[in-house]
Amino acid sequence: MLDDIITNIHGKAIAFQDCFVLDSPFIISRPEEPFPNNVSDNSLCSPAGSEPYIEWSACFPTTALLLSEFGTFHTNDGFITYKEIKAPSHILDFDLSHNVTDIVLTDDGILFLIMGTVYKRESNRFFKLGPEYNLPETGITGIQSRLWCSSEYPVQSGRKLSTVAIWTPSEQYLGYDGNVFIKITDTTKLKRVLDLPMAASLSIGTVCYDSRPSEVSLLMACVGCSSSRVFYLSAYNEDRDLWVLRDFSLNAPPQGFMLMEFVYSASPSMLMWNKEKIYYSYKNNTINGFVIVSGFNQTLLEVSRGSTIHQLESVIFSAKEAHCILSPFAIAVSLPCQDIYWNYFGNTVIKMKNNMMIFFKVEMKDAVELPEWEKKSKNIVLYLNPSGNLYMLFINGSSIHREDYPLKIEMFSYIHGFQDICPYVVFKHNMDLNVYYLDMGDEVTFWAQLIYMENLGLSTDVEIYRPELLMQTTYVDYEIARGICTKNQVVNYDWDKYGCLMDLHYAIPFNPEIALYDGSTFVKTVEANFILWEVHGRSDYSYNSSMKQVGCLREAQTWISMLEEHENSTLDKIWGPQNYKSCFESELGPLGDLNQLYQILNHSGYNSVIWPTEYSGIYVFRVKIVDPNFSFCDLNTIFAVRTYGIVESPNIGKVAGFSILILSIFGGILVISYFRYVKIYRALIYVDQLPSHDQQDQTRKTAPELKKDQ
């Protein structure tokens, strides 16, 4: 199996002993190969005095080879253990076995370049690859395997991708599984196909695989194409059987070539280097130049006090790590003499022969010097570490010792005192796979979010290789909605409908943590943007951050602005994924008022809800996910909170008013009673003292009535 070798362990970001545990890459080791040796076999060594270098498999990075003047060593577990690879003495004598100039790992063995001839070691045999395998007997100048794993690339029916490139100054060969080798071109054909002068002298110097798995690139030197010797770059597409001349040229020295590797990118980007300097060509040669060391404005040779390049090493970082300079996930490979290594995101460490190390990132023009780590007398090579740092391999004869090099700590320690800051705040995307397979009519949606401070001019680019096969569409979906009205009131809480309340202290800002469930099964914590509103119309809560404080690049959406744009809508229709606009995307026109409160919440954001400080209350919120890239579903729910902690003092106005009302009612009753009493009293004083018999009878009749009235 050549796929799913490097995987990422995804999970919820948690804090463990005050440290965050994030997604991590995990490497599955390749099954061990035997490579048995006999007592009489000869060691396979580089020429005396040459620097050691390392190469590993693009798809199995724990499977690696180390070539030194003391022998060739093979590992399946990242040099936790290793064994020496030797050659039978009846095939290679001592002199030949100690002149190995290049090595390459293949799926079924190891290739050795010795004195212009290629030999192969398989698990049970060692043999020469010559004319019987359609390769030259001698004169081969280079062999190269793939830098990027191509196991997932879908080629056209009936075609296969090569695994190794072999070349002479005038011929190019590609190798396939089963020891099949094919000559694909020579310099005479190249001059004709690429429309170069036939009278010119053309030679092939360096060959490497592109980041696009179907392409192989050739660095050629032409004498007679211009007034001086010039480097040109051609590419062969194995899938389409097509040759092209790249938009690249560079004045070349009178003799020699530069080594070359391509960056993992849809648009051709590469590094070229020799012992003294590194040349970069990014985005189809629209950005180019020589790497210099930041702070010194000097070349690598000047900063290293005359030392030359030994290695350029790539680094793996966890896939969700949000660092400004260091980025995630890597596979790498080496070249002979001076090796270059980087990852899928272009993180690179330059190791000089005096063990001085320099860091830079692809598409950066400057590099930075790392603190001194080891003495220049130590024999060291760098090797990748999936935990995010590097391994240092200390070589002492046939003994290899591995130690960790804390690259991230050293890097951030060195730049801590610099005034430079990261140009972006957050960069997120949802592309978790290296390959997405689409048939005709299929579509896939990607999103990327870049948050940065204003006036920095950052942007995200989508680069498409072979755009005739893939149509790109960008759209925003809007929906017309109606308006709402708001009011303040104390809530009649429905316990049966909403369940238990969350008790929150009034002085502590509240950032809701929303969880996504599939029925009763927990799925994940929602990290997308969401909004909330109080279902009974309360608006006496607020937010603790302004648009400017959260880094908005333009005025964000608010409830007021949504009300002004739409009329006659229900509350759950006025604002949602259908019309959500991020304020972290810049656009032409005025910025708007960034001092307004930011009314959008996020699981990892600083923005929170704050409560009134004069009184406690019950709030019933409906929360809704507004991020259109989170789900196709309309995700919303209801929760309720009750604030506490406020010692409420009586309202003097209310108390005084109520007291006046009571006194007024009591006074009114007294006044009415007084006038009624006076009326009754006046009626009684006109009655005779000695009434007649008839009057007595009348008095008897009237008295009860008066008494009743009284």
C-alpha positions, 0 to 999 in steps of 0.5 A: 500500500502506498496511500494513507501512510501519513495520517492526522489524528483529529479531535477536540482541542483540549487543555492538559496541564495548561498546554493545548493538545491539538491534531497530530500527524501519525506515521505508519512505518513500512514493513521491514525489508531483510537485505541480508549480508554475507561476511565477504561483502563490501561496504557501500561508501561515498568517496573519502572526505565527502559529506554524509547525506540522507534520503527517505521515501516520499510515501514512507518517510520512516524508511530512509537511507544514510550514505557516508564515507563509512557505509550505507545504512537503512532504517524502517523506523526513523533510525531507532534501529538500522542496518548496513547495506553491503554489496557482494565482492564478486560484483563490486570490488573495494574501489567501486564500492567506495565510490558511491555518488548517489542513492535512491529508494524505490518501492522494491529496493535501492539504486546506487550510482557508482562511477556512472553506472547504476546498480540495484539492491533488492531483498535477495540480490545485487545486480547492475542495471545496464543495456539489458534493462534499457539503460546505458552501461556508463555515463549516467550523471544522476538518479532521482526519486519522487519528492512528493508521494504520488500514490493517490494521483489518478492517471489515465487508463493504461498509463502509469507514473514513473518512480525514478528518473535517470539521466546522462548529459544528453539522454533522459530515462524514466523507471517504473515498477518491475525494473522497466526503464524507458528512454523518453527523449534526448537533447536533439529531440528536445531542441526540436520539440522546444523550438531551440536552435538546432546548432546550439549545444544543449545539455541536461544537468538536473532532473527532478519531479514536480509537485504535480505528480505527472510532471518531470522537470529538466534543468538544461544548459544551452550554449548558443541560445543566447550571448552567454550560457543560459539555464532553461527549464523544460517539463514532461507530462507523463499523463499527457505525453507532452513536452513544454518549455517553462517560462524560466531562464537564468544566466549560468556560470561557464561550467556546472549546474545547480541542484533543484527541487519544486515546492508543493504547489499548483503554480510552479515554484522551486528552489535552486542551489549550489554550495554557496547560494540559493535561488528562489523562483516562485509562482511560475517565475514571477517572483525570483531572486537569491536568499539573503539572511535577515538582519545582516543583509548578507549571503549565506556564505558571508553569514556562515563565515565561509562555510558552504551548504550541507543540507536544507531540511524540511519540518513537519508540524501538526495540521492545525497549528496556527503559527505565523512562521512555521506551518504543518505537515511534511514529507521530504527527500534529499539530493547528493552532495548538498541536500535540500529538504522541505515540507508540503508547506515549505518550512526549510532549515539550511544546515551549513558544513560548520553546523550553523543552521538557518531557517526560511519558508518557501515564498519568503525572500529572507532567512533567519539565523538559528542559535548555535547548537553543535560544534562544527567538528561534529559529523551531523545530518538532519532528519525529519521528526513527525512531532514537529521538530527535527532529529539530529543524526550524529555519525561516528563511523558505523555508529548512528545516534539520534537526538531531538532538535527543538526547532520551534523553541529555537525559532521563536526564542530567536525572533522574540526580540524582533519588532516584526509581528505575524501579518495575519491573526487567523488562517483557517480552511476545511481542506483536510484531505490531500486528494478529492476525487471528482467525476464529470458533473461532481462538485466540491466546496472549499472555504478558507478564512484569513483574518489580519489587521487592516492595511496589510493587504493579505489575501488567499489565492486559488491556483488551478492546474489545468483549468480546462478540467475544473470550473471554479465558481464563487457565489453568495446566496441572499434571502429577503426577510422581514423586520422585528421589534424589541422591548424590555420586560421580567420573563414568565419562565416556562419550566416544562418547555425550556428545562433547567436554567443556567445560573450565571454571575452577573459580573462574568462575561458569558460565551456560550459553548454550543455542542452538536448532537446526532440525536443523543450522541455527541458529535463535536463542539461547534466552533463556527460563528453564531448569533443569539437573541432573547425570545421574549424580546429582552434587549437589556444585555450587551457585548464586551467587544467592539468591531475594532477590538475583534479585528474587523476589516469593515463594519460587521452585521448587527441586528439594527443593520439587518432590520434596516435592510429587511422588513416584515420578517420573523425573527429566525429569518432575518439573519442566518447563513443565507445572508451572513457576511464576515467582517474579516473580508475586506472590500472596496468602500468605506470601513463604516463605524467599527466602534459598534458592538460586535454581535457575533459569537464564536467558541474560541473568540473573545467576544462575550455577552455581558449582563445588567448590573442593576438587577438580576433576570431570566433570559431565554435565548435562541442561538443560531449558526450563521456560518454558511460553511459549517453545515447545510442544516439550519442549526438552532436551539434554545437555552435559558440563563438566570443571573445572580449576585446583585443585591438590589436596593429599593427604588426610591421613586417607586417607593415614594410614588407608592406611598403617595398613592396609599396616603391619597387613597386614605385621605380621600376615604377620610374626606368622604367619611367626614362629609357623610357624617356632617350630613347625618348630624345635620339631619338629626338636630332638627328632630323635636325633643317631645314628639307627638304620637304620630311623630313618635311612630314616624321617628320609630320608622325613621330611626332605623333608616338613619341608623342604617344610613349612619 
